Amino acid sequence: MNQQQAVVLLSGGLDSTTVLAMAQSQGFACNCLSFQYGQRQSIELERARVIARNADAARHLVLRVDLDAIGGSALTAEIEVPKDRPFGDMEKEIPVTYVPGRNILFLAHALSWAEVLGASDIFLGINAIDYSGYPDCRPEFLDAFAQMANLGTKAGATGKPFRFHAPLIRLSKKEIILKGRELGVDYGLTHSCYDPVGDKACGRCDACRLRLQGFSEAGLVDPAPYV
């Protein structure tokens, strides 16, 4: 355990799995953090466990955050997941798949665990290009959170500031996939769908459509199972 420690937010999806591979390629010992937050696509947690194990992560912690008790999102309540939306529409408004406060809560937990571990580096897979209009995936959000984190923690107050890494934030889905391929990521293990049927992706929600478009533009076939 002489490697530099990092906390990596791992959902089991394409982006976070790529970030895990990137962090490991930089020499970090990766402590993966996943959440059971009442999401309808809970299969992603099964994938996260497999991915963390296959990557020989230093640790993998799964925490429960009961966002389904709050609701307000198609991912945590009985609200229909949008299907077959034109790509242009995905950037016009914040969709019902937005989960209020999710990234704020996830990062707060990551920050707490990182401080306990003595890790100064936190990696996450947010993206500001191929995204569905989520305000908590913007660079401005992450910059503001980092400032708050270093003001409100013992580590930050004693000269050991946290560094937040979002290496995918300005990459297209095609670029992310090609980067992951370079690093040997097995995308067949990942899950991105918002409304899966069993262990298969629907192929029609925003997440599926962006993912499929990325593979197509990269000249590759998505190895994930679809309905």
N, C-alpha and C positions, 0 to 999 in steps of 0.2 A: 504493500500500500504506500509506496514511495512516490507514486504518481500524484500530480496535482489533482485535487478533487473538484468535481463539477456536479451540479444538479441539472438534469435534463428532463423537461416536461415531455412525457411520452404518452400520446393518446392511442397509439396503435395505428395511426394513419400514415399516409405517404409522406407528408411534410415532416412530422416529428421523428419518423424513423430515419429520414435522410439527415436530419440535424444530429441525431445520435451518432450516426456514422461519421459525420463531419467532426464532431467533438472528439470522438475516439481517434480519428486520424490526426488530430492536433496533440495527442498524447495525454488527454485527460482520462482519469478514472471516473467513469460516469455512474452517478447515482440516479436512477430513473424514478420519476414520480408520475403516477397515474391517478385518475379519480373515477370513482363511481358516484356520479352526481344525479342519478335518476334518469339518465339519458335513454332514449328508446333504442339507440344503437349500441347496446351494452356489449355486443360481440367484439367491439373494438378493444375492450379490456382483456378479453381472451387473447386477442392478437398481440396486445402490448406485453402480456406475460411471456408469450412465446418469443417475441422479438428481443426482449430484455435478456431472456435466458440464452438465446442463440448468440447474442452479442457479448456474452460474458460480462454483463454489467456488474459493477461493484456491488450494487444493491438495487432492489426494486421495491418501492413502497407504494401501496395502493391505499388512498384515503377516501373516506366517504364524506361527501358534501351534499346535503339534501336539497338540491335546487328544484327537485320535482315537487317539494312541498310548497315552493314559491310559485312555480309554474311560469306562465307568460311567454313560453317559447314552444315552437313545434317539436323541439327535441325533448322537452320535459313535461309536456301537457298534451291533452287530447286536442291538438290543433293540427290540421292537415299540412303535410309537408308539400311545398310547391314542386311541381313537376313540369318538365319540358319548357322551362323558361328560356327565351332567347338570351344569348350571352350579354347583349347590350342592356337588357333589363336588370341584370344582376348588379350593376353599378349605380342604378338610378335611385334605389331606396334601400333602407335597412330591412332585410327580410324577416319573416316570422321565425326563421331558424336561429336568429340571434338569441343568445341566452344572457339575460341581464346580469351583469357583474361577473361573468364567468372567468375571464382572464385576470381580472383584478383579484378574485379569490384564489385562483390557481397560483398566481405569482406570489401572493402573500404567503401561501403555504410553502411554496418553493423557497422563499426568502427565509422563513422560519427554520426549515430543515437545513438549508445551506449554512445558516449561522451556527447551528448545533454541530454540523459536520466540520466546521472550519473551512468551508468552501467559499471562495469569493466569486466564482463564475456560475452563472445560470444561463442555460440554453433553452430556447423555445422556437417553435416553428411557425410563428405568425408571418403573414405575407400580405403586402399592400398592393400587389398587382393582380394576380389571379385570385381574387377573393370575392366574397358575396356581400360586400358593403358593410362589414363589421367595423365599428369605430374603434374597437380594442385590438385591431390588427394594424394600426397606423404607427409610423415611427414616432409621431408626436406623443402618442399614448405611452409608448415604452420609455421615451426620454423623461416624461413626467413621473412615471412610476419609479424609475431609477433614482431620480432626485429625492423623491419621498422616502424610498428605501434607505438611502444613505443618511438621511436626516433622522430617521426614526428607529435605528438599530444600534446596538452596542458596537457592532463591528464598524459601522460607518462613523460612529462618534469617536472611535479610538484609532482612526487612521487606517482601517482595513476595508475600504469601500468595495461594494459589490459591483461586478461587471455583468451586464445583461447582453447576451449574444443572440441576435436574430439574423443568422446568415442568409436566410431565404427571403428576407423582407422585400428585396427589390428584384427578385428573380421571377421569371415566368414559370408556369408549371412545366413547360418543356425543358427549361434550363435546370429546374430542380431534379427532374427525372434523369436527365443526362448526367448530372453531378452524382446522383445516387448510384447510377450504373457504374461510373468510374470507381466508386468506393465499394462496389460489390453488394449493394443493397438488394435483397430479395423482395421485390414489391408484391410477390404472390402471397406474402405473409401479412400484408397490410390491409386495412379496411378504411374506406373513406365515406361510405354511403350513409345518408341521414335516415333512410327508411328501408332498412334491409328486410328481406324475406328469408327467415332462417339465417344461414350463414352466407347468403348471396346478396350482392348489391342490386339495387333496383335499376340502375343505369339511366335514370330519368331525373333525379333530384339535382340541385345545383352542384353539389360536391362530386357526384358521379360524372356529370357532363363536363365539368372543368378537368377532372382527372382523365377522362377518355380523350378529350381534346388535346391534353398535354402529351399523352402517349402517341396519338396520331401525328402531331406536329414533330415529335421526336423520331418518327418512323418506326415505332415499336408497337407491339401488341400488349395490352394490359393483361398481366397474368392473373388478376383477381377474378374470382367467380362472379358471374352476373346471372340474373334470372333469365 
